[in-house]
Structures are given as structure tokens and as C-alpha cells.
Amino acid sequence: MKRIFTISIICSFLLAFAGCEKWDADEKPPQVSISVSPQNPKVGEEVTVTIKTDAEYLSIFTGDEGHKFENSHVRYQMEYGDLAFKDTVYAEKISEGYDCIWKRTMADYASVEDVLKDFEFFGAVENIELGEFERPACSMMDMTHKKVLKFSITDRNTVSGFKFKPNIHLFNWDIFYEMRLVPCKEDSLARFNGRNNKEVHALFNMTLEKVEDGSKTVLSGDTWNGSGPWCWDYFFYVYQTYEPMLPPRQNGAYNEFHSVRSRMMNENNYGYYHPEEYRACEMKIGFGWPRQPWENGDDFQVDENGFPKNLSNYKGFQGDVYIDHIQWGQDVYKSYDTGVSLGSVYTGEGLTTTYTYKYDEAGEFDIVVVGTNVGRKEYSGDGYQTERESYDAEYKKHRSKAKVTIKVSE
């Protein structure tokens, strides 16, 4: 009886070991084959792609504009692996060969005199300094660099700020910055005493130069609200803890100066879509507005401290501005072409499925079907003790593709 019990234990161990060995075995690449009917279709004629596979997942690229496998994210995943996209952009760079980024980090300047070579200040700006400054006592966050630019806006009733001359082609219109606004005592009381008014008007005035003839266009003024020489965008934000801020927030999300983009589209649509023909030669950025100029009634009357009587509409600013860095523009890349997911199709024994499509132009097109099998999770970290997210890239994928070329005639 004892012998039988021992043999049972050994058999159980061998079966368990065999099961683990099978579970640890690498998933194999799927088999994929395709055929097309008709092989020489006409424009608008329905094309049927028949797919035979044992893959777990399928996707198809039809080869026409926007749906080419050669320009797809999947192709580069197959060639370089999932993690490659963390460090490298494989898509075509549309802005290749053009200056399209203007960025200044204050820690890179040696003196205020050096700053003034790139920036010009206007309005009620005083006490321009470059150095290391103590973080406000109520703040919990440092700025990225200890060395920053500081200046004071001393009159809340004057639009104040700075301008720079980037001379870049705006393939991308996003403005990025990191700065801290610390209001003076009176400004802080008006903003936060009995209310929570974080908003400071973000204003801009932009000049574009046409490369061909040097002619300039100034995009300024909202004709619908009588704002004169300034375009009103979203807001800078002042928090009661005076934390550093990134681009303005709208509905909880980060935003660039959206109106820069929309104003260009509205007033110079051709220039927006042909950035190689225009340079942004000057940009003015202003802080605050004492009142919204289209409002009537008591908001046009100020109290003894110079604030609008209806303080909930106060969007001005008086206090100190700290700037870490500011950037306008980015390199722009062509979007990856996309395929159509046919979903999870695994049956364990293989299957045959079809996909139909109509081409709206003549030409030669490569139809590519990609089959994917997903293996076990491959994670070499600390068991999510220090990070809790799960990444798609941690699963090993085995892919195979099949291609057929068709000619579509008129």
C-alpha cells in the first residue's frame, strides 16, 4: 500500500511538471494565408479577402491612402518590438529641414542681460531678476530647475508681460511653459477671500512673416469682444499654494494656447496648412485683464482698491512671476497608417473568414493581413511593489503576415 502511495506521488509530480513545461512553452507564430476575389477589380467594385489562419487576433491593411502596412505602427512593432516607441519615433517627420521649435530654459542664461537678448518686457514689469529663490512657504513643489527668472507686475490695471522673436515655422502651434504666479497681498485677498478665483487672463499677440516677400500679418484683437490689440485665450492659473503650473487647464486637462491655432486657421487658413511658407517672427504674451471688456453694469466700476466690484469676474494679476522655461512649436510627424481590427478569432483549430472592401481610386495596392498570438506575461520588475500599472508591452507577441497585391482599374 505504501508503494502504491509513493508511485501516485511520483506520477502526480511528473504530470504537474509536464503541465508547467507546456505552460511555459513559447507561443508559436500563427499561420496566415489570404486570397482576393476578384484579383483585378474596378473602382467601386466589392473586393472579398479570404483569410485562413489559426491566429488569436487579426487585423487587415487595405493598402490605400492611410491604410498602408508599410507606414503602420504594427510594422515597426514587428521589426523593433513594443518598447522601441518609448525612445524613438519611427513615423515620417513632416517638419524635416525646418526650424520649428523655439525653447528657452532660464537656467541656461548667465545674467539678466543675456535674458534681455531674447526677451523684451512691457507694461508694469519691474524687478527683473535671474537666480535661485525660496519656494513659497505654502507650496509643496519645486520647479524643475532651481535657477529661474523672476519679475514683478506692479499694476493690476495694466496688461503686462513679455515678447520674443522665435523666427520658426509653426508645424505645431503648441505653447509649453512652466512658471509660478505669486500674487501680492491685495491681489490674493481679492482672489481667494471668500471665493476661489484661480483664473488670470492669458493674452497673446502674434506676428507672421511670409518667407517669399517679407510681408507681415499681425493676428490680434477679438472683434467680437472689443479687446483691441490682444487675443484672449484661456487662462493662467493661480493656486492658493502657488504651485508651479504647466500650460493652462480647461476642464481638468492640459491645453496649449488653443486660440493661436484657431485664429490662424480662421484668418490665414492657407498659412496654417502651409507652415513652410511662413515664419512666426514675434509673439507677445500678456498676463491678466482687470475686467472682461464686454461686460456692463457694476463691473465697470471699481472699488477703493481698484478691483471690479464683482470680484468673481476679476481676471487681472498683480504680483511676482517665476518662469522656468517656455517653448513654442514642436517637430511634427506623419500619423501612422491604420488597419482594421477583425477582433479575436481564435478557435483552437483554425478558421476561414472574409473581409470585404471597396476602393475609390485606381492603382496598385498591397493588402496585408497580420495575425497575432499573445504569449505569457514577461515582467522582470519587483512584482508591482513600486509600480501598479500593467503594460501591454509586457506580453510577448508572435506575429505573422500575409500579403497580396491587386490592381484596381477605372
C-alpha positions in Angstrom: 0.0 0.0 0.0 2.9 2.3 0.8 4.5 1.6 -2.5 1.3 2.4 -4.4 1.0 5.7 -2.5 4.6 6.6 -3.4 4.1 5.8 -7.1 1.0 8.1 -7.0 3.0 11.0 -5.7 5.7 10.5 -8.3 3.1 10.4 -11.1 1.4 13.5 -9.8 4.7 15.3 -9.7 5.5 14.3 -13.3 2.1 15.4 -14.5 2.5 18.7 -12.7 5.9 19.2 -14.2 4.7 18.3 -17.7 1.9 20.8 -17.2 4.2 23.6 -16.2 6.6 22.7 -19.1 3.7 23.1 -21.5 2.5 26.3 -19.9 6.0 27.8 -20.1 6.4 26.8 -23.7 6.7 29.8 -26.1 3.6 30.7 -28.0 4.2 30.0 -31.7 3.6 32.5 -34.5 0.3 32.0 -36.2 -0.3 30.7 -39.8 -1.9 33.2 -42.1 -2.8 33.0 -45.8 -5.0 35.2 -47.9 -6.6 35.3 -51.3 -8.6 38.0 -53.1 -11.6 38.0 -55.4 -11.7 39.5 -58.0 -8.0 39.9 -58.5 -8.4 42.8 -60.9 -11.3 44.8 -59.6 -12.7 48.1 -60.8 -13.1 51.3 -58.7 -16.2 50.8 -56.5 -16.4 47.1 -57.0 -16.6 45.0 -53.9 -13.4 43.1 -53.1 -13.5 40.0 -50.9 -10.4 39.0 -49.0 -10.5 35.4 -47.7 -8.3 34.7 -44.7 -7.2 31.3 -43.4 -5.5 31.4 -40.0 -5.0 29.9 -36.6 -4.2 33.3 -35.1 -5.8 34.6 -31.9 -6.2 38.1 -33.3 -6.4 39.5 -36.9 -6.0 42.9 -38.5 -6.1 43.9 -42.2 -4.4 46.8 -44.1 -6.1 47.5 -47.4 -3.1 49.4 -48.9 -4.8 52.6 -50.0 -4.1 56.0 -48.5 -4.0 56.0 -44.8 -4.2 52.2 -44.6 -0.7 51.0 -45.7 1.0 48.4 -43.7 4.4 49.9 -44.5 3.5 53.1 -42.7 1.8 51.4 -39.7 2.6 51.2 -36.0 2.3 47.4 -36.2 5.0 47.1 -38.8 7.5 48.9 -36.5 6.4 46.8 -33.6 7.1 43.7 -35.6 10.6 45.0 -36.6 11.7 46.6 -33.4 9.5 45.4 -30.5 6.9 47.2 -28.3 9.4 49.1 -26.1 11.1 50.8 -29.0 8.4 53.5 -29.1 9.5 54.9 -25.8 12.7 56.4 -27.2 12.2 56.6 -31.0 9.5 58.0 -33.3 9.5 55.9 -36.5 6.9 57.9 -38.4 7.9 60.2 -41.2 9.0 63.7 -39.9 6.9 66.3 -41.8 8.9 69.2 -40.3 12.2 67.8 -41.5 14.7 70.5 -42.5 12.8 73.4 -40.9 13.4 75.3 -37.7 10.1 74.7 -35.9 11.0 74.8 -32.2 11.8 77.8 -30.0 12.7 76.9 -26.4 14.4 78.9 -23.7 15.3 77.5 -20.3 16.2 80.2 -17.8 18.8 78.0 -16.1 20.8 78.3 -19.3 21.3 82.1 -19.0 24.2 83.6 -17.2 22.7 87.0 -16.5 19.6 89.2 -16.9 21.4 90.9 -19.7 21.6 87.6 -21.5 17.8 87.1 -21.0 17.1 90.5 -22.4 18.7 89.5 -25.7 15.8 87.1 -26.2 13.0 88.7 -24.2 11.6 92.2 -24.1 9.2 93.1 -21.2 6.3 95.6 -21.4 3.7 97.1 -19.1 4.1 97.4 -15.4 7.0 95.0 -15.2 9.7 95.7 -12.6 12.5 94.0 -10.6 13.7 91.5 -13.2 16.0 89.0 -11.6 17.7 85.7 -12.6 18.6 83.4 -9.7 17.5 80.9 -7.1 14.5 81.9 -5.0 12.9 80.4 -2.0 9.8 78.3 -2.6 6.6 79.9 -1.2 6.0 78.6 2.3 2.6 77.1 1.4 3.9 75.4 -1.7 4.8 71.7 -1.8 6.5 71.6 -5.2 9.8 72.8 -6.6 10.2 73.9 -10.1 12.2 71.8 -12.5 15.3 74.0 -12.2 16.4 75.9 -9.1 17.6 78.8 -11.3 14.6 80.7 -12.7 13.6 84.1 -14.0 11.6 86.4 -11.7 9.8 89.6 -12.4 7.1 91.7 -10.7 3.9 93.0 -12.2 3.1 96.1 -10.1 -0.2 97.4 -11.6 -3.2 95.0 -12.0 -4.9 97.5 -14.3 -2.1 97.3 -16.9 -1.7 94.4 -19.2 1.9 93.3 -18.7 4.2 90.6 -20.0 6.9 89.8 -22.4 7.6 89.2 -26.1 10.1 87.2 -28.0 11.1 86.7 -31.7 11.3 82.9 -32.4 11.5 83.0 -36.3 10.2 79.5 -36.6 7.9 77.6 -38.9 4.8 76.6 -37.0 4.2 73.0 -38.0 2.9 72.7 -34.4 1.3 75.6 -32.6 1.5 74.3 -29.0 3.0 76.6 -26.4 4.5 74.9 -23.3 5.8 76.6 -20.2 6.5 76.1 -16.6 6.0 79.0 -14.2 4.7 80.1 -10.9 2.4 83.1 -10.1 2.5 84.5 -6.6 0.0 87.4 -6.2 0.7 90.3 -3.9 -1.3 90.6 -0.6 -4.1 92.7 -2.1 -4.4 90.5 -5.2 -4.5 87.4 -3.1 -7.3 88.8 -0.9 -9.4 89.8 -3.9 -8.9 86.4 -5.5 -9.3 84.0 -2.6 -11.1 85.8 0.3 -14.5 84.1 0.3 -14.1 82.7 -3.2 -11.7 80.6 -5.2 -10.8 82.5 -8.4 -7.7 80.9 -9.9 -8.0 82.4 -13.3 -5.7 85.1 -14.9 -6.4 86.0 -18.5 -3.9 84.6 -20.9 -3.4 87.0 -23.8 -1.4 86.9 -26.9 -0.5 89.0 -30.0 1.3 87.2 -32.9 3.1 88.4 -36.0 3.7 86.2 -39.0 6.1 86.9 -41.9 5.7 85.4 -45.3 9.0 84.0 -46.4 8.6 84.8 -50.1 8.2 88.6 -49.8 8.7 89.5 -46.1 5.1 90.8 -45.7 3.8 90.6 -42.2 0.4 89.8 -40.7 -0.5 90.6 -37.1 -3.1 88.4 -35.5 -4.6 90.4 -32.7 -7.8 91.6 -31.3 -11.1 89.7 -30.8 -13.5 91.8 -32.9 -16.5 90.2 -31.1 -15.5 91.5 -27.6 -13.7 94.7 -28.3 -10.4 93.6 -26.8 -8.3 95.8 -29.1 -4.7 94.7 -29.6 -4.9 91.4 -27.7 -6.4 88.0 -28.4 -7.9 86.4 -25.3 -7.2 82.8 -24.9 -7.7 80.5 -21.9 -6.2 81.2 -18.5 -3.1 81.1 -16.5 -3.9 79.7 -13.0 -3.0 80.9 -9.6 -3.4 78.3 -6.9 -3.6 79.2 -3.2 -0.5 77.1 -2.6 1.2 79.0 -5.6 2.3 75.7 -7.2 4.2 75.7 -10.5 1.9 75.4 -13.5 2.2 73.9 -16.9 0.0 75.0 -19.9 -3.5 76.3 -19.0 -6.1 73.8 -17.8 -9.5 73.6 -19.2 -12.0 71.1 -17.8 -9.1 69.4 -15.9 -6.9 68.8 -19.0 -3.7 70.4 -20.1 -4.1 72.8 -23.0 -1.8 74.9 -25.2 -3.0 78.3 -26.4 -5.8 76.9 -28.4 -6.8 80.3 -29.9 -3.4 80.7 -31.5 -4.3 77.6 -33.6 -7.9 78.6 -34.3 -7.1 82.2 -35.1 -4.5 81.1 -37.7 -7.0 78.7 -39.2 -9.6 81.4 -39.4 -7.6 84.4 -40.5 -4.8 82.7 -42.6 -6.1 79.3 -43.4 -3.6 78.9 -46.3 -0.7 79.7 -44.0 -1.9 77.2 -41.4 -1.7 74.4 -43.8 1.5 75.6 -45.5 3.8 76.4 -42.5 6.9 76.1 -44.7 5.9 79.4 -46.3 5.5 81.5 -43.1 7.6 82.2 -40.1 6.4 83.3 -36.7 8.6 86.4 -36.2 7.2 87.8 -32.9 5.0 86.6 -30.1 3.7 88.8 -27.2 2.3 87.1 -24.1 0.3 89.2 -21.6 -0.9 88.4 -18.1 -4.3 89.4 -16.8 -7.1 91.8 -17.6 -8.7 94.0 -14.9 -12.2 93.2 -16.2 -13.9 91.5 -19.1 -14.4 94.3 -21.6 -17.7 93.1 -23.0 -19.5 93.2 -19.6 -21.7 96.0 -18.5 -23.0 97.4 -15.2 -21.1 97.3 -11.9 -18.1 95.5 -13.4 -17.1 98.8 -15.0 -17.0 100.4 -11.5 -14.0 99.7 -9.3 -13.8 99.8 -5.5 -11.3 101.8 -3.5 -8.6 99.2 -4.1 -9.0 99.4 -7.9 -10.7 96.0 -8.2 -14.0 95.4 -10.1 -16.9 95.4 -7.6 -17.9 91.9 -8.8 -14.7 90.2 -7.8 -15.8 86.8 -9.3 -15.0 88.4 -12.7 -11.6 89.6 -11.7 -9.1 88.2 -14.2 -6.2 90.6 -13.6 -2.9 90.0 -11.8 -0.5 91.8 -9.6 2.4 90.1 -8.0 5.5 88.0 -8.9 6.0 85.7 -11.9 8.6 83.0 -11.9 9.5 81.3 -15.2 11.5 78.1 -15.5 11.2 77.5 -19.3 9.0 78.3 -22.3 8.7 76.6 -25.6 6.7 77.3 -28.8 6.4 74.6 -31.5 7.4 71.0 -31.9 8.6 68.6 -34.6 5.6 67.1 -36.3 5.4 63.6 -37.6 3.0 62.0 -40.0 0.4 59.8 -38.3 0.8 56.1 -38.5 -1.4 54.4 -41.1 -4.2 52.3 -39.6 -5.7 48.9 -40.3 -9.0 47.4 -39.4 -9.1 45.0 -36.4 -11.0 41.8 -37.2 -11.0 41.1 -33.5 -10.3 37.9 -31.6 -10.8 34.9 -33.9 -9.1 32.0 -32.2 -10.9 28.7 -32.3 -8.0 26.3 -31.4 -8.2 24.6 -34.7 -8.0 27.4 -37.2 -10.7 29.1 -39.3 -11.5 30.8 -42.6 -13.0 34.3 -42.5 -13.7 37.0 -45.0 -13.4 40.8 -45.2 -15.0 43.0 -48.0 -13.8 46.4 -49.2 -14.4 48.9 -52.0 -11.6 51.1 -53.4 -12.5 54.6 -54.5 -9.4 55.1 -56.7 -7.4 53.2 -59.2 -3.9 51.9 -58.5 -1.8 49.1 -57.2 -2.4 48.2 -53.6 -0.8 45.8 -51.1 -3.3 44.0 -49.0 -1.7 42.8 -45.8 -3.2 40.7 -43.0 -1.5 40.5 -39.7 -2.1 37.6 -37.3 -1.1 37.8 -33.6 -0.7 35.3 -30.9 -0.2 36.6 -27.3 2.1 34.7 -25.0 2.6 34.8 -21.3 3.3 38.0 -19.3 7.0 38.8 -19.2 7.7 41.0 -16.3 11.2 41.5 -14.7 10.3 44.1 -12.2 9.6 43.9 -8.4 6.2 42.3 -8.7 4.4 45.7 -8.9 5.6 46.7 -5.4 6.7 50.1 -6.6 4.5 50.4 -9.7 1.0 49.2 -10.1 0.2 49.5 -13.8 0.1 46.7 -16.3 1.6 47.3 -19.7 0.7 45.8 -23.0 4.4 45.6 -23.8 4.9 43.1 -21.0 3.1 40.4 -23.0 5.2 38.7 -25.6 3.5 38.8 -29.1 4.1 36.5 -32.0 3.0 37.9 -35.3 2.8 36.7 -38.9 1.7 38.5 -42.0 0.5 37.6 -45.5 0.4 39.9 -48.5 -1.3 40.0 -51.9 -1.0 42.8 -54.4 -4.0 43.8 -56.5 -4.5 46.3 -59.4 -7.7 48.4 -59.3 -8.7 49.9 -62.6 -11.1 52.7 -63.5 
